[in-house]
Amino acid sequence: MSWKVIAEAIAKEASYRAQKEMSRRNLTIMTAGGILKYNIFIILILSFISGLTGLASFGGRDAVLYAAIPLFIIEIMLGTLSMALNLQAIISDELLEPIQHLPIRERELRRALSLLGIYWGGLALPFAMIPAGLISSMILSDPSIFAGYFAASITGMILSLALGYLVGSIGGRYTRSVSRRAISTLLWTILIGFGFFINFIMSTFFSTVGSDLGVLRIVPPLSFLHWDLPSSISSALTFAVSLALLTYGTSRFWRAAISPGEAAPVSLSWELSFGLKSILMKDFKIASRNPRMLAPLIVNSIALPLFLISSMIRGIEKLDIPVVLVLSISLGVLQATYSAYSSYLLDSSGARALYMLPMSRRKVASMKTLSILAFNSIPFILISIGLMQLGSIWASIPIYLIALTGSGYLNCLIYAKMLPKEPANWSVETFERWIITIIMMVQTTFFLSLLIVSQFLPIFALWLSSLSLVAVYGASLYLSHELRDEPL
């Protein structure tokens, strides 16, 4: 049996457990699409971003060099995070158990696991850099640029897969060890919060524009765009280390996937509880005992608001009142947009129990909205302080809360509409990737554009953002009415 058949079987099993009831069209895509299904949409998105970035080459070769830095970081960050989340489903959902009983050699099974990352979106990762390299080489008539970008993209793919296997092998099963949970939480926090270092790295590298790069020439990905001996040695070493990490990561992941794990303690006493406190405590307990879920809570509650506040306040004393109000609405909407998705993933396999309760999908969305507000209580306080420092108007705080609540409820209703109609695990396979991407991209692009417009046309931007907030609440009321009697 080939590795591709095994990898496809594992991917289908993960998708089936997460979605359960699927339409004939979705089932056809899942069985016939294969690798294409998991990669084509990511390829399109990354190619679009990379292609736009490649237009920076009109600024000369220096622009090409520095454009490679964020693309390389995005490839590694996106690849590592997506691989780790997908691969942990194999451990937590025990997807290898039915396959282990088949007459398959261990060598074939290990090979399938090592290449499953390619199947589950890894094939698309090089397209974070390849289109930019191709466009830049055509604009500057320099084929070496494309060669450098291509080599860097392949190395970045291997490195991100290696890191994904390493992180995915940690904390996949229940453990009573506080130290193991702490280590796993720390690793996930570093992984998810890695994007906050981009601003520092870019500011450091851009400060050298127009001067000799010096030692930075041998630092990936810049080393791939230089052909002197030190840079070539650095590129070769980076590629070799990435391969070694991939070998070690897949081996470690294999051991984690086949190990029996630790049985969760079962209490003889139990009780049924309900109400607001029980709803919030359920999600808090799940998050605190699951490093993969606790890490985003730490990042969103502490790192993100501090990063936003420092970015807002740095070099600015005061902003005009309309600009502060637009900023309040944008922050509230975007914060809820990215929190809603992870709030549903909290339940994981425990979501099956919710299907036994007499609740509507609107009730589920309301519960998740309350969790979002509770989880974002610390960010709310910190961002409110930052808004007061910028505008000195109390109106920005309730407006921020209104935007956070409305956007959170709307996004939770959208995800509730997409939930399977049969008991299933809620995981990254539950929701259609293209719908999630469109939701996040549209909201992010629109409100970031409003922030830019507010610098030149503050009154118009405030009017447009207020109108969009009214539209958010209108859409929430409509969806809430549609889902009021629809059972989970």
C-alpha positions in Angstrom: 0.0 0.0 0.0 1.5 3.4 -1.0 2.0 6.3 1.4 -0.4 8.4 -0.7 -3.3 6.0 -0.1 -2.5 5.9 3.7 -2.2 9.6 3.9 -5.4 10.1 2.0 -7.2 7.6 4.3 -6.0 9.5 7.4 -7.1 12.8 6.0 -10.5 11.5 5.0 -11.0 10.0 8.5 -10.2 13.3 10.1 -12.5 15.2 7.8 -15.3 12.6 8.3 -15.1 12.8 12.1 -15.2 16.6 12.0 -18.0 17.0 9.5 -19.9 13.8 9.6 -23.0 14.8 7.5 -21.8 16.1 4.2 -23.5 16.9 0.9 -22.8 14.7 -2.2 -20.8 17.6 -3.7 -18.5 17.9 -0.6 -18.1 14.1 -0.5 -17.1 14.1 -4.1 -14.5 16.8 -3.6 -13.1 15.0 -0.6 -12.6 11.7 -2.3 -11.6 12.9 -5.7 -9.8 16.1 -4.9 -7.0 14.4 -2.8 -4.0 16.7 -2.4 -5.6 19.3 -4.6 -8.5 19.8 -2.1 -6.2 20.7 0.8 -3.8 22.9 -1.2 -5.6 24.7 -4.1 -7.2 27.5 -2.1 -4.1 28.1 0.0 -2.1 28.3 -3.2 -4.4 30.9 -4.6 -4.3 33.1 -1.5 -0.6 32.9 -1.0 0.0 33.5 -4.7 -2.1 36.6 -4.6 -0.2 38.0 -1.5 3.2 37.0 -3.0 2.4 38.5 -6.4 1.5 41.8 -4.9 4.6 41.8 -2.8 6.7 41.0 -5.9 5.7 44.4 -7.3 8.0 46.0 -4.8 10.9 45.0 -7.2 10.1 48.3 -9.1 12.0 49.8 -6.2 15.2 48.0 -7.2 17.1 45.0 -5.9 17.2 46.3 -2.3 13.4 46.1 -2.3 13.6 42.5 -3.5 15.9 41.5 -0.7 13.8 43.0 2.0 10.5 41.7 0.5 11.9 38.2 1.0 12.0 38.6 4.7 8.3 38.9 5.6 7.4 36.3 2.9 9.8 33.8 4.4 8.6 34.4 7.9 4.9 34.1 6.8 5.6 30.8 5.1 7.3 29.4 8.2 4.7 30.8 10.7 1.7 29.8 8.6 3.1 26.3 7.8 4.2 25.5 11.3 0.9 26.6 12.9 -1.4 24.8 10.4 0.7 21.7 10.4 0.8 21.5 14.2 -3.0 22.0 14.5 -3.8 19.4 11.8 -1.3 16.8 13.0 -2.4 17.0 16.6 -5.8 15.8 15.5 -4.1 12.5 14.6 -3.0 12.1 18.2 -6.0 13.5 20.0 -8.5 11.7 17.8 -6.4 8.5 17.6 -6.7 8.4 13.8 -4.0 5.8 13.5 -5.8 3.2 15.5 -7.9 1.7 12.7 -5.0 1.7 10.3 -2.6 0.0 12.7 -4.6 -3.2 12.6 -4.3 -3.5 8.8 -1.4 -5.5 7.2 0.7 -2.4 6.6 4.4 -2.3 7.2 5.6 0.1 9.8 8.0 1.6 7.3 5.1 2.5 5.0 3.1 4.0 7.8 5.9 6.1 9.0 6.6 7.3 5.5 2.9 8.3 5.2 3.1 10.2 8.4 6.3 12.0 7.3 4.6 13.1 4.0 1.2 13.8 5.4 2.2 17.4 6.0 2.6 17.8 2.2 -0.9 16.4 1.8 -2.4 18.7 4.4 -1.5 22.0 2.9 2.3 21.8 2.9 2.4 21.7 -0.9 1.0 25.2 -1.0 3.7 26.8 1.3 6.3 27.5 -1.4 3.8 29.7 -3.2 4.4 32.3 -0.4 7.6 33.2 -2.2 7.7 31.7 -5.7 5.3 34.2 -7.4 7.1 37.1 -5.9 10.5 35.7 -7.1 9.1 35.1 -10.6 7.7 38.6 -10.9 10.8 40.2 -9.5 13.1 38.3 -11.8 11.0 39.4 -14.8 10.9 43.0 -13.8 14.6 43.2 -13.1 15.6 40.7 -15.8 17.6 38.7 -13.3 17.0 34.9 -13.2 19.1 34.5 -10.1 16.3 36.2 -8.1 13.8 33.5 -9.0 16.4 30.8 -8.2 17.1 32.3 -4.8 13.4 32.8 -3.9 12.7 29.2 -5.1 15.4 27.7 -3.0 14.3 29.8 0.1 10.7 28.7 -0.4 11.6 25.0 -0.5 13.8 25.3 2.6 11.1 27.3 4.4 8.5 24.5 3.6 10.8 21.8 5.0 11.6 23.9 8.1 7.9 24.7 8.7 6.9 21.1 8.3 9.7 20.0 10.7 8.6 22.6 13.4 5.0 21.5 12.8 5.8 17.9 13.5 7.8 18.9 16.6 5.1 21.1 18.1 2.3 18.7 17.0 3.9 15.9 18.9 3.8 17.8 22.2 0.7 17.9 24.4 -1.6 16.0 22.0 -3.0 13.7 24.7 -4.3 14.3 28.2 -1.6 14.4 30.9 -1.8 15.1 34.6 1.8 16.4 34.5 1.8 20.1 35.2 5.4 20.4 33.9 4.5 18.8 30.6 1.5 21.0 30.2 3.6 24.1 31.1 6.2 23.2 28.5 3.6 22.5 25.8 1.8 25.8 26.6 5.1 27.7 26.4 5.9 26.2 23.0 2.4 26.9 21.6 2.6 30.5 23.0 5.9 31.1 21.3 4.6 29.6 18.1 1.4 31.6 18.0 3.0 34.8 19.2 5.9 34.5 16.7 4.2 37.0 14.4 4.7 39.8 16.9 8.5 39.5 16.2 8.0 40.4 12.6 7.7 44.1 13.3 11.0 44.1 15.3 12.8 42.0 12.7 11.6 44.2 9.8 12.4 47.5 11.5 15.9 46.1 12.3 16.5 45.0 8.7 15.0 48.1 7.1 17.3 50.3 9.1 20.2 48.9 7.0 18.7 49.9 3.7 21.2 51.8 1.6 24.2 50.5 3.6 26.3 47.4 3.5 24.4 44.3 4.7 27.5 42.8 6.3 26.8 39.8 8.3 23.1 39.9 7.4 24.0 38.5 4.0 24.5 35.1 5.5 21.2 35.1 7.4 18.3 33.2 5.7 16.4 34.1 3.6 18.9 36.8 2.4 21.6 34.2 2.1 19.6 32.5 -0.7 19.8 35.8 -2.7 23.5 36.1 -2.6 26.0 33.8 -4.3 29.2 34.4 -2.5 30.9 31.5 -0.6 29.7 32.4 3.0 26.1 32.9 1.8 26.1 29.7 -0.1 27.5 27.8 2.9 24.8 29.4 5.1 22.1 28.4 2.7 23.3 24.8 2.5 23.6 24.5 6.2 20.0 25.9 6.6 18.7 23.3 4.2 20.6 20.5 5.9 19.4 21.5 9.4 15.9 21.7 8.1 16.0 18.2 6.8 17.6 16.9 10.0 14.8 18.6 12.0 12.2 17.1 9.7 13.6 13.6 10.3 13.7 14.1 14.1 10.3 15.7 14.1 8.6 12.9 12.2 10.3 10.3 14.4 9.1 12.1 17.5 5.6 12.5 16.1 5.5 8.8 15.3 6.3 7.8 18.9 3.7 10.2 20.2 1.0 8.9 17.8 1.5 5.2 18.7 2.0 5.7 22.4 -1.1 4.7 24.5 -1.0 7.9 26.5 -2.3 8.6 30.0 -5.9 7.8 31.0 -7.9 10.7 32.2 -9.1 10.4 35.8 -12.7 9.5 36.2 -14.6 10.9 39.2 -17.3 8.8 40.8 -19.2 12.0 41.8 -20.7 14.3 39.3 -23.4 16.9 39.0 -25.4 18.8 36.4 -25.1 22.5 36.4 -26.4 25.2 34.1 -26.5 29.0 33.8 -24.0 31.7 32.8 -21.3 30.6 35.3 -21.4 27.0 34.2 -21.1 28.0 30.5 -18.0 30.2 31.2 -16.4 27.7 33.6 -16.7 24.9 31.0 -14.7 26.8 28.4 -12.2 28.1 31.0 -11.5 24.6 32.3 -11.0 23.3 28.8 -8.6 26.1 27.9 -6.6 25.8 31.1 -6.1 22.1 30.6 -5.3 22.1 26.9 -2.0 23.8 26.0 -3.1 24.2 22.4 -6.1 26.3 23.5 -4.5 28.0 26.5 -1.7 29.5 24.3 -4.1 31.6 22.1 -5.8 32.8 25.2 -2.5 34.0 26.6 -1.5 35.7 23.3 -4.9 37.3 22.8 -5.3 38.4 26.4 -1.8 39.8 27.0 0.6 39.9 24.0 -1.9 41.2 21.4 -3.3 44.2 23.4 0.1 45.2 24.6 1.4 45.0 21.0 -1.5 47.0 19.7 -1.3 49.7 22.4 2.5 50.1 22.0 2.0 50.4 18.2 -0.8 53.0 18.7 1.0 55.1 21.2 4.5 55.1 19.8 5.3 58.5 18.4 1.7 59.7 18.8 0.5 62.1 21.5 -3.2 62.6 20.6 -5.5 61.6 17.8 -8.6 63.4 16.5 -11.9 62.2 18.0 -13.2 60.7 14.7 -10.0 58.7 14.2 -10.1 57.3 17.8 -13.7 56.2 17.2 -12.9 54.5 14.0 -10.0 52.8 15.7 -12.4 51.7 18.5 -14.8 50.1 16.1 -12.0 48.4 14.0 -10.3 46.9 17.0 -13.5 45.5 18.5 -14.6 44.0 15.2 -11.2 42.4 14.3 -10.6 41.1 17.8 -13.9 39.3 17.8 -13.3 38.0 14.2 -10.2 36.1 15.2 -11.6 35.0 18.6 -14.8 33.4 17.3 -13.1 30.6 15.3 -10.9 29.4 18.2 -13.9 29.5 20.7 -15.5 26.7 18.7 -12.3 24.6 18.6 -12.3 24.6 22.4 -14.9 21.9 22.6 -13.0 19.5 20.2 -14.3 15.9 20.7 -16.4 17.1 23.7 -18.7 18.8 21.3 -20.4 15.4 20.8 -22.0 15.8 24.2 -23.6 19.1 23.2 -25.7 17.3 20.6 -27.5 15.4 23.3 -28.8 18.7 24.9 -32.0 20.4 23.8 -30.4 23.6 22.5 -30.7 25.6 19.3 -27.8 26.8 17.2 -28.6 30.4 18.3 -28.1 29.2 21.9 -24.7 27.8 21.0 -23.7 31.1 19.3 -24.9 33.0 22.4 -22.8 30.8 24.7 -19.7 31.3 22.5 -20.2 35.0 22.4 -20.3 35.1 26.2 -17.0 33.1 26.3 -15.4 35.6 23.8 -16.4 38.5 26.0 -15.0 36.7 29.1 -11.8 35.7 27.4 -11.3 39.2 26.1 -11.9 41.0 29.4 -8.2 41.7 30.0 -7.7 42.9 26.4 -10.8 45.1 26.9 -9.3 46.9 29.9 -5.8 47.3 28.3 -7.1 48.5 24.9 -9.6 50.9 26.7 -6.7 52.4 28.5 -4.8 52.8 25.3 -7.8 54.4 23.6 -8.2 56.9 26.4 -4.5 57.8 26.1 -5.0 58.5 22.4 -8.2 60.4 22.4 -9.2 61.3 26.0 -12.9 60.6 25.3 -14.9 58.1 27.2 -17.2 57.4 24.2 -14.4 55.2 22.7 -14.8 52.6 25.4 -18.5 51.7 25.0 -18.2 51.9 21.2 -15.3 49.4 21.4 -17.4 47.1 23.6 -20.4 47.4 21.2 -18.2 46.5 18.2 -16.7 43.6 20.1 -20.1 42.2 21.1 -21.8 42.7 17.8 -18.9 41.2 15.7 -18.5 38.4 18.1 -22.2 37.4 18.0 -22.3 37.7 14.2 -19.2 35.5 13.7 -20.4 33.0 16.2 -23.8 32.8 14.4 -22.0 32.2 11.1 -19.9 29.3 12.6 -23.0 27.9 14.3 -24.7 27.8 10.9 -21.8 25.7 9.5 -21.8 23.1 12.4 -22.5 19.5 11.4 -26.0 18.2 11.9 -24.8 15.0 13.5 -22.6 14.5 16.6 -19.0 15.3 15.5 -15.7 16.7 16.7 -15.3 20.4 16.3 -11.8 20.8 14.8 -10.0 22.6 12.0 -11.7 20.2 9.6 -15.2 21.2 10.7 -15.5 24.5 8.9 -14.9 25.1 5.2 -11.4 26.7 4.8 -12.5 29.0 2.0 -15.4 30.4 4.0 -13.2 31.1 7.0 -10.5 32.7 4.8 -13.1 34.9 3.1 -14.6 36.0 6.4 -11.3 37.0 7.9 -9.9 38.6 4.8 -13.0 40.7 4.0 -13.3 42.0 7.6 -9.6 42.6 8.0 -9.2 44.3 4.7 -12.2 46.5 5.1 -11.5 47.8 8.6 -7.8 48.2 8.1 -8.7 50.2 5.0 -11.0 52.4 7.1 -8.1 53.1 9.5 -6.0 54.3 6.6 -8.8 56.4 5.2 -9.4 57.9 8.6 -6.0 59.6 8.5 -7.1 61.7 5.5 -11.0 61.7 5.6 -11.8 61.2 9.3 -15.5 62.2 9.1 -16.2 60.0 6.1 -14.3 57.0 7.7 -16.3 57.5 10.9 -19.6 57.5 9.0 -18.6 54.4 7.0 -17.5 52.5 10.1 -20.7 53.4 12.0 -22.7 52.3 9.0 -20.8 49.0 8.9 -21.4 48.5 12.6 -25.1 48.9 12.1 -24.9 46.4 9.2 -23.1 43.9 11.6 -26.0 44.2 14.1 -28.6 43.9 11.3 -27.0 40.7 10.0 -26.8 39.4 13.5 -30.5 39.9 14.1 -31.3 38.2 10.8 -29.2 35.2 11.4 -30.4 35.0 15.0 -33.9 34.8 13.8 -33.1 32.2 11.2 -31.3 29.9 13.8 -33.7 30.4 16.7 -35.5 27.1 16.2 -32.8 25.1 14.3 -31.5 22.4 16.6 -27.9 21.6 17.0 
